[in-house]
Amino acid sequence: AQLAVAYFSALAATGKDAEAERIARKAVELARDDTVALAALARHFIERRHGKRFESPALAAVRHAIEVEPDNHQLDLMEFGIMADVAGDDDAARAVGQRIVTKAERDEVLLNEFAWDLLDKPKLSGRFDALALAAAEATSALPNGGHWMYVDTLARAKFVNGYFDEAAKLQRRAVKDCDDATYLRQMRDRLKMYEKAVAAKRK
């Protein structure tokens, strides 16, 4: 598999994409059921220098890894990233995202981080607002879902989806419960923005 990857890199560097993709798929076959190796292959195939040229074998690698280790949510997140960032296929990425929310229904940390990334990362912001809300609501339904950090995420998801009153109400609660001065100023700034939107809507 390592030799195949080296050969792939040489072919890709010289613009022999068809042969490079064939070797990439061979590398995936050689990795067999090694999910760590498969994930490494996927990352290698989508390196910035390659652009979108080898998204297909990258997806093949990560999807095979998911079949082998279906409870590894990091692999699902990798597939989402390939669909959203490399392929630019929002519909397909959204379907993967919904699967993540369902599969990770008891992982509050992953769900919250996923929701926040969808809301905050420049490449993702504005593209998956409804999905971010679904992830944030799934987090809030868990036993620790009332933690101020999760409430802050839910408030932001509500806001970008147009639920200004709910966003302001939730953010007031998050600000009240927050015990970390590092985050408090940013959260207060968001609260002002939400309250301003509420006031403008009522006018």
Secondary structure, 3 states (H helix, E strand, C coil): CHHHHHHHHHHHHCCCHHHHHHHHHHHHHHHCCCHHHHHHHHHHHCCHHHCCCCHHHHHHHHHHHHHHCCCCHHHHHHHHHHHHHHHCCHHHHHHHHHHHHHHCCCCHHHHHHHHHHHHHCCCCCCCCHHHHHHHHHHHHCCCCCCCHHHHHHHHHHHHHCCCHHHHHHHHHHHHHHCCCHHHHHHHHHHHHHHHHHHHHHHC
